[in-house]
Amino acid sequence: MLNLTHSHSRMTLSASDSPRIVLGVAGGIAAYKAVEILRRLRESGYFVSPILTPDALRFVGAVTFSALASEPVRTSLYGDPTTPIPHTYLGQNADLIVVAPATAHVIARYAMGLADDLLTATLLASRAPVLLCPAMHTEMWEQPSVQENLATLRRRGVLVMEPDDGRLAGNDSGAGRLPAPEAIVTLIEKIVRGGESSLLAGRRILVTAGGTREPIDPVRVISNRSSGKQGHALAEVAARLGARVELVTTVGTELALDVRSRIVVRRVSTAAEMAEVVFELAPSVDAIIMAAAVADFTVVPAERKLKKETGVPEVHLVATTDILLELTKRRLPGQVLVGFAAETDRVLERAVEKMRRKRCDLLVVNDVSATGVGFEHATNEVHMIDRDENVTTVSLRSKEAVSYEILSSVATLFSRGEL
Ligand SMILES: Cc1cc2nc3c(=O)[nH]c(=O)nc-3n(C[C@H](O)[C@H](O)[C@H](O)COP(=O)(O)O)c2cc1C
């Protein structure tokens, strides 16, 4: 089975079904390149339903698309002999809607929620992920209106492939060129088929990231230096390896385009909020990776801002719930639990002690006092300790590369559980 998730809904395809792509083509000079995108998608085994806007028909002919597609081109909301309500039929059955080229006009209409032709009506009548491939002259591309419309759509979960720099129509050149059909099809493959490998295909993985923030009063917080980078890298790499990911994070992030539709992001702030969301999601996942730096202590916050005029306040710390320990108690059969530890001295010794206390399957420890390691850095060096207290050291490398190592170990733990 091939599983697909995205921010709005979840669907399951049997491997024998061809993924269904709606290919929207708008009225831009690059519309002719959509023929090549269509041809390549069909060759890769996709079921492709093209929708051309009325203006696209001024640039390219419907006959070419119909001859190459899985079903005849549709261009209108009305008069379709195969279905009386084409926009809902197409939108509800799509695994992905791609608009290539996406004109400034179609982007604006989609951002506004207009549904005045079959393409925009289909975009609105669908929960499928959407990939826009804008193409236009540089002056149009740089217009604040165009950029603001795209920002609005991105915020709503729409995927936007940046145009290339290069030759444009009329001997001009600059930003706004439609990327090569091959690059567009490669991205579509990653979005629909779930990345570069099936090491974690069909798995659901919960990743936590970032440092929690415990309010002292309405303006101040106790927090830590965790940037969320390692947790976000783990989420992206897990999705790239085929998993569906729940990312519970305290930090905002721009996730990579090819995996965004496979990662559901839940934003939290305090340790208590993180615990609540993690416990809610835990029963439905195969593995939990606790990369977040969760506060060990919190405070009952003052209702009003503490004033220095009234002297130095005494802050009474109280222990938070130990999420990892609690998870080990609630663990489902076969569920893999990965803990993280940040240490500054007697690193391995303390990590082994923590492993004995927590009884997770893998403990990833980093010495945050070392150069280029841990908080805020783009790189990390970690030691992975398993239940038998075997230590594997992953030397200094990018957080993405470290994620591959951790997730390979998770995959090994899955396969051991199945023996
Ligand atoms: C020769 C020519 C080339 C055009 N190329 C583009 C283009 O590359 N990108 C774009 O956003 N608009 C382009 N336009 C403008 C669009 O065709 C116009 O905004 C139209 O309303 C788009 O309609 P649609 O988005 O509904 O298909 C072009 C117009 C002409 C006449």
The ligand as a Tripos MOL2 file, in Angstrom:
@<TRIPOS>MOLECULE
LIG
   31    33     1     0     0
SMALL
NO_CHARGES

@<TRIPOS>ATOM
      1 C1          1.6670   36.6770  -25.5300 C.3       1 LIG1
      2 C2          1.2320   36.6780  -24.0990 C.ar      1 LIG1
      3 C3          1.9930   36.0350  -23.1590 C.ar      1 LIG1
      4 C4          1.6140   36.0210  -21.8230 C.ar      1 LIG1
      5 N1          2.4010   35.3520  -20.9170 N.ar      1 LIG1
      6 C5          2.0490   35.3490  -19.6090 C.ar      1 LIG1
      7 C6          2.8700   34.6470  -18.6790 C.ar      1 LIG1
      8 O1          3.8730   34.0300  -19.0180 O.2       1 LIG1
      9 N2          2.5010   34.6790  -17.3800 N.ar      1 LIG1
     10 C7          1.3890   35.3350  -16.9480 C.ar      1 LIG1
     11 O2          1.1390   35.3410  -15.7330 O.2       1 LIG1
     12 N3          0.6020   35.9780  -17.8240 N.ar      1 LIG1
     13 C8          0.8970   35.9960  -19.1380 C.ar      1 LIG1
     14 N4          0.0880   36.6650  -20.0460 N.ar      1 LIG1
     15 C9         -1.1360   37.2890  -19.5450 C.3       1 LIG1
     16 C10        -2.2420   36.2820  -19.3880 C.3       1 LIG1
     17 O3         -2.5020   35.6290  -20.6220 O.3       1 LIG1
     18 C11        -3.5250   36.9260  -18.8670 C.3       1 LIG1
     19 O4         -3.3170   37.4740  -17.5960 O.3       1 LIG1
     20 C12        -4.6970   35.9830  -18.8310 C.3       1 LIG1
     21 O5         -5.8140   36.6520  -18.3180 O.3       1 LIG1
     22 C13        -4.4060   34.7420  -18.0140 C.3       1 LIG1
     23 O6         -5.5920   33.9900  -17.8540 O.3       1 LIG1
     24 P1         -5.6740   32.6490  -17.0100 P.3       1 LIG1
     25 O7         -4.7860   32.8250  -15.8380 O.co2     1 LIG1
     26 O8         -7.1030   32.5180  -16.6170 O.co2     1 LIG1
     27 O9         -5.2610   31.5400  -17.8900 O.co2     1 LIG1
     28 C14         0.4360   36.6730  -21.4010 C.ar      1 LIG1
     29 C15        -0.3400   37.3110  -22.3550 C.ar      1 LIG1
     30 C16         0.0470   37.3010  -23.6760 C.ar      1 LIG1
     31 C17        -0.8430   37.9970  -24.6920 C.3       1 LIG1
@<TRIPOS>BOND
     1     1     2 1
     2     2     3 ar
     3     2    30 ar
     4     3     4 ar
     5     4     5 ar
     6     4    28 ar
     7     5     6 ar
     8     6     7 ar
     9     6    13 1
    10     7     8 2
    11     7     9 ar
    12     9    10 ar
    13    10    11 2
    14    10    12 ar
    15    12    13 ar
    16    13    14 ar
    17    14    15 1
    18    14    28 ar
    19    15    16 1
    20    16    17 1
    21    16    18 1
    22    18    19 1
    23    18    20 1
    24    20    21 1
    25    20    22 1
    26    22    23 1
    27    23    24 1
    28    24    25 2
    29    24    26 1
    30    24    27 1
    31    28    29 ar
    32    29    30 ar
    33    30    31 1
@<TRIPOS>SUBSTRUCTURE
     1 LIG1         1 GROUP 0 **** ****
